[in-house]
Amino acid sequence: TVQRQLAAMVTIVKARAPARGRGGGRSCSLGVAEAARRGRASTAQPSPSSTPHASSSSSSSSRGARRGLACSAKPSKGFGMLEWFGGGGSVVSQGNVVKSAKFVYNQLWRAMTQELAPQDSTGSYARPKDPFVSDSVEGAGDPARVFYLYTGNACPWCHRCLLAIALLGIEDRVKVVELADDAEKASRGGWIIREGARDPLFGARDLRQVYDGAAAAPGGEGFRGRCTAPLLVDGATKRVVSNNSTNIMRRLNDIAIAKGNAAGAAAVDLFPADLAPEIEAAGAKLYTSVNNAVYQCGFSTSQSAHDEAARKLFQALDDLEAELAGGRYLLGDRVTAADLMLLPTLCRFDACYAVLFKCACRRIRDYPNLHQWMQRMFALPGSVEAFDADGCKRSYFQQLFPLNPSGIVPYSPSAWQDMGIDPANRIPQNQASEHLHIRNPSAATPTSAN
């Protein structure tokens, strides 16, 4: 019955659509005569609220008539379906118009969301596993060997890798290839080589072509699978090192330590051996309860799945708030990889996740310790430069079409203001070592854990 009524509704819409277009469109249908008539009626029958100002009624009515002459002054009502239907003798009731529209919209939203974010049977986002990880980096100590990191500003998983490069000081060994998220231009997935940038390895236009070059099957077939960022590629072999963000951070740490050993110099260590179990445990908890939980909130296709993810998320934030009461960083008074795993999620929270992903129970600004920790993290050298906050916010609201079909970005003077962070508040370069674990040169092999 709903399908028949929907078909009748579409027929009526098609029949009436040409009439709307005559005379320059529905907003112009008022016409000069009608505008004049309304102006005369306004003059003849002033409203009670206008009688104390009778001397201005004539000029007001003439202004009203002039406004009526402007086609653009009449607001658009779309197809006007709710006015056509629902009256006596109508083929389709207003209730069924609304019900049919909601059904069609919901089915399109669900299908597009599942394409973007695969779902399990409960309607919860089930993130696929990353197919490429490595236990070591060939040529990590060779100063002539260069690696390439394909990364997009909007992505929190990419952001943690960019933070690692900045804090480790390995910009000379790891070159960043900037991506932009544009599913309309990408041949698979959503990433293209940013306009004005160049892919130095394959001359690719998008990330799929990079995967085809760096991860092609032995038979010469192109890569089959999700083309995700970040992606670390060995410039010498042109083969994938890893596309798992935590694994990439470990390999970047290996490069930094090998570089320091080769030069007989100290190096920043984001994975200090004495904190290895704590970093491993923190990373697992952050992934499940924070990093991935915000996406499960946003991409859930059932209320129960959203609620479960939100409860898990805010309980974890409450726990982190309590833990940070006793130290500057997550695992003591110096930065570790665990801090880099958390920052990209929290700095997107108030501007993006609280609104777009419906993580609206509390903001990060409502957690004093977490907020102060975030300010300390952005005070570290290179941290602000690794993140375009306003560009990130635009990307979330304009590119995640199933969640925000209008593409409208919530207004605010800046995304930094959304966070309540002062990007000018910086730690002097000569004091940065007081916030970082420093490893002295040795022949020790860097950690090889995944």
N, C-alpha and C positions, 0 to 999 in steps of 0.2 A: 504493500500500500504506500509506504514511504517513497519507494522508487517511482511509482506511478505519479505521485504528487510532485516529486522532484522533477520528473520529466515535464509535467504540465507547467511547473514554475519556470523552467528553462524556456519552454515554448513561448510563454507570455513575455518573458524578459526579452527574447529575440524579437518578438513582434513589436514591442514598445521601444526598443533601442533606437531604431531609425527616427522615430518621432522626437526623441530627445535631442537628436543631432541637428534638426532643422532650426534655422535661425541662429546658428553658431553654438548650439549646445544648450543643455538644460539650464545652466546658470544665466543664459541670456533670454530665457523664454518669457520673462516678465514683460518686456516690451515697453515702449514709450507711453502708449495709451494707458496701460495698467498702472504704470508708475504715477502718471498724472492723476488717475482716478483715486489711487490710494492717498495721494497728497491732498486732494480735495476733501476726501472723507475725514482725514485727520484734522483738517481745518474746521469742518462743520461740526464734528463731535469730539471736542477736546476731552481728554481724560481728566478725572477729578484731580489728579496730582498736578496737572498743568494749569488749572484755572487760576491759581494765585499769580501766575505769570502770563496773563492773557495778552499782554502787550507784545510778548515774544512768540506767540503761537503762530502767527502768519509766517514769520521768518523761519521758525522751526519746521513748519510744514513744507515750505519751499526747499529747505535743505534736505528734508526727507525725500521729496520728489527727485531732487538732483542725485541723491544717493541711489534711488531706485533706478535711475537711468544707467548707472554703471553696472555692466554685466557681472563684473567680478565681485560685486557686493553680495550677490545671492549665494548662500552657502551650498555646497554640494551635498546631496543626500544619497549619493551612490546611485543604485538602480531604483531606489524608492520602493523596494519590494514590500516593506512593512506597511506602506500606505495602500498599495494595490490589493494586498491580500487581507483576509480577516473580516471583511465587510459581509453584508448579507448577500448570499448567492455566490460567494467566492469559491472557485474551484479548489483552492488550497488554503487551509487555515493558517493563521499566523504561527500557531504552535508548531505545525509541521514544517513551516519555512525555517524557523529557528532550529528545530531539531535536525533537519536535513543539513543545514549549513554547518552546524556543530559536528555532525557525523563526518561530513566530507573533510572539513578542516582537520579534525582529530586524526583521521586515517592518513592524511598527507603528512601531518606532523610526526606521527608515529613512524611512518615509513622512512622519512628523511632522517629522523633521530637515530633509528637503527642502522641506517647506512653510515652515518657519521660516527656512532658509538654503539658497537654490538651489544646486545642485551641477553641476559640469561632468562630463564623461564619465569622469574619473579618480576621482571621489568627493571632489573638493576643493571647498570653499565658493567660489562665484563671486559676489562682491558686485555687485548691479546698480548701474548708474550713476545718480547723482542728476540728475533732469530739470531742476532750476531753479538757474541760476547767473546772476549779474549782473556787469557791468563797472563799475557806479557806483551811487550811492545818490541818488535824486532828493530834494532838500530836506535834504541832510545838514547844511548850515549853518543851517537854520532852527530856532531854539531852541524854537519851538512845535510842531515836528513830532515825533511820537512813533512809535517802532517797537516791535513786540511779538515777543519770542522765546519760542517754545513749546519747552520743554525738560524732560527727565526726569533725575532724579538718577542713576539707574543707568547711563545711557548715557555712554560715554567721549567720543563725538563731541559730545554736548551739553556735557559738562564743560569741554572746551576753550573753548567759547564763553562759558560762565559765568566762567571764569578771565579771559578777555579783557575782559568787561564790568567785572569787579572791578579789574583793573590799569589799565584805560583811564579809569576813573572816569566812566562814562557812564550810571549808573543812572537819571539823570533823563531821558535820551533813549531808553533801551531798557528797556521793562518786561518782566519775566519772567512768563510764564504757566506754572505748574507742572503737569507731567503725572505720572501714575502708570501703571506698566505692569501691565495686567490684561487678558489676552486673552479672558477669559470675559465681561467687560463691554463690551469694545470691539466696534464693529460691523465694523471691518476693521483688521487690524494688531493692535498690542498696547497702544496708548496711549489713555488716557482723561484728561479733566480731573481733576486731583487733588481728592479729597473736601475740601470746605471752600474750594476755589479757584473762581474764576469766569472764564469766557472773556469778555473785555470787547468783543470785536469781533463775534462771531456768536452768543454765548450757547450755544456748542456743548457737547455732553456728552463727545465724544471727538475725537481728531485727524482722523478721517475727515471729520467735519462741518466742521472748519476748512478742510481741503483743498477740500471741496465749495464752500465760500464764497469762498476766496481763490484757487483755481486752477480754477474751473469753466470748461468750454468755452464759447465764444461762443454756442452754441445753447442754453445753459442746462442742459446735461447736467452731472451731477456728475463729480468728478474720477475718472479711472480710472488706477490704478497703486498703488504702495506708498506708504502714509501713514507716512513716517518723520520722526523728529526728529533734529536740531534743525530748526526752521522759523522763518524770519524774515519777518515780514509788515509792510508799511507801513501804519500806522494811518490815514493820510489817504486812501489809495486802496483799502485793504483787499485789496491784491493781494500775492502772494508776491514777496519780494525774492530769496530763495535758500533751498534746503534742503541745501546742501553745506557741511559744517562749516568747511572751510578757506576757502571763498569767503565765508562769513558772517563769519569772523574778519577778513578783509580789509575788508569793508564796515563792520564795527564800528570798525576802525581809521580808516577814512575819516571816520566820524561824529565820532570823538574829535578828529581833526586839524581838521576843519571847525569844530567847536565851539570849539577853542582859537583858531583864526584869527579867528572872529567876535568873540571876547571879547578878542583881543589878548593871549592867554595861552599859555604853553608847554603842550605836550601830550605824553603818553606815546606812543611810536611803536613798535609791535611789528614793523613791516616797514620798518626804515630802508633808504633807497635804496642806501646803500653796501654793504649786505649782501644785496641782493635775489637775486643768483645763488646765494649760499650757502643762503639760506632756502628757495629753490625746490628746490635739490638735496636738502637735508636733509629737507624735507617729503615728497618723492617716495620717498626711501629709508626713512623712518620708516613711511610708509603700507604699503609693500610688505613690509618685513622685520620690522616690529614691530606696528603698530596693527592691520593686517588679518591678520597671520600668527597672532596668538593666536586669532582667530576661525576661521581655517583649521585650526588644531590641534583646536579644540573641536568644530567642526561637520563635520569630515571623516567620510565614510562608508566609507573604505577605509584600511587600515593604511599603504599606501604614500603616500597623500596626507597623512596625519597626520605620518609620518616626515619627509617633504620639508619641510613647514611648520615642524616643530620644529627641524630642522637650520638652516634659514634664520633662524629667530627667535633661537636661542642664539648663532649666529655674529654676528648684528647686535648682540646685547647685549654680547658679548665686545669687539666693535669700539668700542661706545660707552663701555665701561669704560676702554679704553685712551685714547680721545680726551679723556675728562674728567679724566685725570691732569694735564692742562696748563692747565685753566681752571675758573672757577666755573660757567659755563653752557656750553651746547652750542656756541655761536658766539662765545665770548669771555667777558668779565667782566660782561656785561649781558644781561638776558633779552630774547629775541626770540620771535617766534611759534613757532619750532622747539621751544623748551622747552615751550610750552603744548600742542604736538602730542604730546609724549612723556609728560608727567606723568600724564594720565588713564589711560594703559595701565599704567604702572609702579605706580601706587598701587593698582590692582586686582589686581596680579599675584599676590602671595603669598597673599592671602585668597581669591581667586576663580579666576584662570586656572591657577595651579599645581595646583589640586585639580579644579575642574569641567571645565576645558578640557584637562587632562592635560599642561600645560606644566611637567613635574615634574623636568626635568634639574637646574635650579638655581633658587634663589629670588633676588629682588632683594637681599635681605639678605646674600647671598653675594658681592655685587659692592660692595666698599667705596666706590668712587668714585660709582657710580650711587646708592647708598643715601644718601651724604652730599649729593649733588646734590638728591635728592628732599626731604631735610630742609630744604635751603635754599629750595626752591620753596615748601614749605608755610609757611615763615617769612615769605613776602611778604604784605603787607597784603591782606586779603580772600580769601586762598587757602584757608584752613581753612573759612571760612564758605561757600565755594562748593561744599562737598562733605560730604554725609552718609555717612560711611564705613560705619557699621553698617547703615543703610538700603540702601545699595548692595549689600552682601554678602547681605542677606536677599533682595533682589530677584533676584539671579543664581541663588541656589539654590532659590528658591520659584517663580519664574516661567518658567525655562527647563525646562519639563516634560520634553521628550524627553531631556535630559541628566541630569535628576535627578528621576525620577518620584515618589520618596518625599517630596520637598519638605523633607527634613531639612537644616538649616543646620549646618555643622561648628561645634562649640563653641569659643569663645575669649572671654576677658573683653571684648575690643573689637577692631574691625577696625584701629584705630590700633595696637594692640599687635601684630596680625598683621604690620603693615608695619614695626614697630620705629620708629615716628615719634612724637615728642612734639609734639602740636598746640599746646602752650603755649609752645614755643620760637619767638618771633616777632621780626621785625626792627622796630624802632621806626618809626613813620610818618615821622618827620623824616629818617630815613636811607634810605628806600625809593628815592629818586631815584638813589642811588649804585649801584643794581642795575638801573636801567631806562634805555632810550634815551629822551632827551627832545628833542622837536622844538620849536624856537622858532617863534612865529607868523610867517607869511609868506603870500604870495598863491599859493604853489606848489600845484599840484593833487596830491592824494594819489595814491599808486600805484593803477593800475586793473587790474593783472594779476589773473588768476583764481586 
